[in-house]
Amino acid sequence: MRIGILSDVHANLPALRAAFAALDAADVETTVCLGDVVGYGPHPNETIQLLREREIPCTLGGTDARVAFPIGEADAPRAGVADATLAWTREVLSADALAWLRERPAQVRLRTPGGCVRAVHGRVGDPWRRLDVRATPQELVRTFDAVGCPVLALGGRHVPYVREVDGHLAIDPGSVGLSLNGEPGADYAVLEVDADGAEARLGKAEYDVEAVAFDVLGWGLPPQVADALREGRLAASPATPGDPSGPPEDDA
């Protein structure tokens, strides 16, 4: 079975289209999105509409939760550009798109010939906190024992990574809409699962980054977001790295 894995789309419609084109070319049977559909980017309604048209199962990300449920922890102020972009997103998001966001589950479970695949954003049951796939083997083993699945797909860091621990596979596909691994483009992963085990391949699809950067600036969103799209990394500043301004830290 071949599964496409996407995460951290962040309202970047051209990047999402490019990622879908790559997954279509890879002949995936199904695709799952690990959340953070909105925030930072300029196309929140269009991005949600495309995911709905393609009937993509999608978990609730930390940024999605901050937009959909701006109370309690989700309403805590942060340094950098995050709050400005989320406030803009709340203003432009349609009522229908907001309702869709509020209906996203905390996790998605897929059945495969090699066992189940658990898809989450951040940590299992907590989209605001991230579990780094580079964590200690002991921490990952405890997580695998808790979820009861041989494959765990999780987002939030915006940097693609695959790790195998004791026959289990942890996958962070990176970010479709705001990749931070030093190379512009839309990150994705393809997971191959059969009765003998699982293997993941990471990929990056090209798209018109300058067009999206133009839209970011045209909508009055912070120029730091446009710079991050172009560079594939966050600029060094008192607010970075770690809180986007920081998608990988605060909105895991």
C-alpha positions in Angstrom: 0.0 0.0 0.0 1.3 3.4 -0.9 0.3 6.4 1.2 1.0 10.1 0.7 1.8 12.2 3.8 1.5 16.0 3.9 1.8 18.4 6.8 2.1 22.1 7.6 0.4 23.4 4.5 0.1 26.9 6.1 -2.3 28.4 3.6 0.0 28.0 0.6 -2.2 26.9 -2.3 0.4 26.6 -5.1 2.6 24.5 -2.8 -0.3 22.2 -2.0 -1.1 21.8 -5.7 2.5 20.9 -6.4 2.6 18.4 -3.6 -0.6 16.8 -4.8 0.9 16.6 -8.4 3.9 14.8 -7.0 1.8 12.3 -5.0 -0.4 11.7 -8.0 2.7 10.9 -10.1 3.8 8.5 -7.4 0.4 6.6 -7.7 -0.4 6.8 -4.0 -3.6 5.1 -3.0 -4.6 7.5 -0.3 -3.2 10.7 1.3 -3.3 12.0 4.8 -2.6 15.6 6.1 -1.1 16.1 9.5 -2.6 19.5 10.1 -1.5 23.1 10.3 -3.6 23.8 7.2 -3.8 27.5 7.8 -1.6 30.3 9.3 1.3 32.3 7.9 0.2 31.9 4.2 -2.2 34.0 2.1 -4.7 31.3 0.8 -6.5 29.8 3.8 -9.9 29.4 2.2 -8.6 28.1 -1.0 -6.3 25.6 0.7 -9.1 24.2 2.8 -11.4 24.0 -0.3 -8.8 21.9 -2.2 -8.3 19.5 0.7 -12.1 19.1 0.9 -12.5 18.6 -2.8 -9.9 15.8 -2.7 -11.5 14.4 0.5 -8.2 14.3 2.4 -8.3 13.1 6.0 -6.6 15.8 8.0 -5.8 16.2 11.7 -6.0 19.4 13.7 -2.7 21.2 14.0 -1.6 23.7 16.6 -2.0 26.7 14.3 -5.4 25.4 13.2 -6.5 25.2 16.8 -5.2 28.7 17.5 -7.4 30.0 14.6 -10.4 27.8 15.3 -10.4 27.9 19.1 -8.8 31.2 20.2 -9.2 30.7 24.0 -7.0 29.4 26.8 -3.7 28.1 25.6 -4.5 28.8 22.0 -4.9 32.5 22.8 -1.6 32.9 24.6 0.4 35.7 23.0 3.8 34.9 21.4 6.8 36.9 20.1 7.4 37.3 16.4 4.9 37.4 13.5 2.7 34.4 14.5 -0.1 36.4 16.2 -0.3 38.9 13.3 -0.7 36.2 10.7 -3.3 34.3 12.8 -5.3 37.4 13.4 -5.4 38.1 9.7 -6.4 34.4 9.0 -9.3 34.7 11.4 -10.5 37.8 9.6 -10.5 36.4 6.1 -11.6 32.8 6.9 -15.1 31.9 5.7 -17.6 30.6 8.2 -17.7 27.3 6.3 -13.9 26.9 6.3 -13.8 27.7 10.0 -16.5 25.1 10.7 -14.4 22.6 8.8 -11.3 23.4 10.9 -13.3 22.9 14.1 -14.3 19.5 13.0 -10.7 18.2 12.5 -9.8 15.2 14.7 -6.7 15.1 16.9 -5.5 12.0 15.0 -6.2 9.8 12.0 -5.7 6.1 12.0 -5.1 4.2 8.7 -5.3 0.4 8.4 -2.6 -1.2 6.1 -1.4 -4.7 5.2 1.5 -4.1 7.6 -0.5 -2.8 10.6 -2.0 0.6 11.4 -0.5 4.0 10.7 -1.2 6.7 13.3 -1.2 10.3 12.0 -1.0 13.2 14.4 0.3 16.8 14.6 2.8 17.4 17.3 2.4 14.9 20.1 -0.4 12.3 20.3 -3.4 14.1 21.8 -1.6 17.4 22.0 -1.3 19.4 18.7 0.4 22.3 20.6 3.4 20.3 21.6 5.8 18.6 19.2 7.5 15.2 19.4 10.8 15.3 17.7 11.5 12.2 15.6 15.1 12.7 16.6 14.2 12.2 20.3 15.9 9.4 22.3 15.0 5.9 21.3 13.5 5.3 24.7 11.0 8.2 24.2 10.0 7.0 20.8 9.6 3.5 21.9 7.3 4.7 24.7 5.3 6.7 22.2 5.0 3.7 19.8 3.8 1.5 22.7 1.2 4.1 23.6 -0.2 4.5 20.1 -0.1 0.8 19.3 0.9 1.3 15.7 4.2 0.4 13.9 4.2 3.6 11.9 3.7 7.1 13.4 3.4 10.2 11.1 3.7 13.5 12.8 4.3 17.1 11.8 5.2 20.5 13.3 8.9 20.9 12.8 8.9 21.9 9.1 12.0 19.8 8.5 11.6 16.3 6.9 12.9 13.4 8.8 12.5 9.6 8.9 13.6 7.4 11.8 13.4 3.6 12.5 13.5 2.4 16.0 13.0 -1.2 17.1 11.1 -2.1 13.9 8.9 1.0 14.2 8.9 3.9 11.7 8.5 7.6 12.6 8.0 10.1 9.8 7.9 13.8 9.7 7.2 14.8 6.1 8.3 18.4 6.6 6.2 21.3 5.5 4.2 21.7 2.3 3.8 25.5 2.6 6.7 26.7 4.7 9.6 24.3 4.5 12.6 25.2 6.8 15.2 22.7 5.7 17.2 25.3 3.7 15.6 24.6 0.3 12.5 26.2 -1.0 9.7 23.9 -2.1 6.8 21.8 -1.0 7.8 18.9 1.3 6.0 15.5 1.2 6.5 11.9 2.0 5.5 8.6 0.3 5.0 5.6 2.7 5.2 2.1 1.3 3.6 -0.5 3.6 3.2 -4.3 3.1 3.1 -7.4 5.3 6.9 -7.3 5.5 7.2 -3.8 6.9 7.2 -0.1 6.0 9.6 2.3 4.1 9.3 6.0 3.6 10.6 8.3 0.9 10.9 12.0 1.3 10.4 14.4 -1.6 10.2 18.1 -2.4 8.1 19.6 -5.2 8.9 22.9 -6.9 6.3 25.6 -7.1 6.2 29.4 -7.9 7.6 30.6 -4.6 7.8 34.2 -5.8 4.1 34.3 -6.7 3.2 33.2 -3.1 5.7 35.7 -1.6 4.0 38.4 -3.7 0.6 37.4 -2.3 2.0 37.4 1.2 3.2 41.0 0.8 0.1 42.0 -1.2 -2.2 41.0 1.7 -0.1 42.9 4.2 1.3 39.8 5.9 4.7 40.1 7.5 7.6 40.2 5.1 9.5 37.7 7.2 7.1 35.0 5.9 7.9 35.9 2.3 11.6 35.7 3.2 11.2 32.3 4.8 9.4 31.0 1.7 12.2 32.2 -0.6 15.1 31.0 1.6 13.6 27.8 3.1 14.8 29.0 6.5 13.9 31.5 9.2 16.1 34.6 9.4 18.1 35.0 12.5 16.4 37.5 14.8 15.5 37.9 18.5 12.2 36.1 17.7 13.8 33.3 15.8 14.6 30.4 15.6 12.1 28.5 17.5 8.9 30.4 17.6 8.3 31.6 13.9 8.2 34.1 14.4 8.3 30.3 14.6 6.1 27.6 13.2 8.3 24.7 14.3 8.2 25.5 18.0 5.0 27.2 19.1 2.6 25.7 16.6 3.8 22.1 16.6 
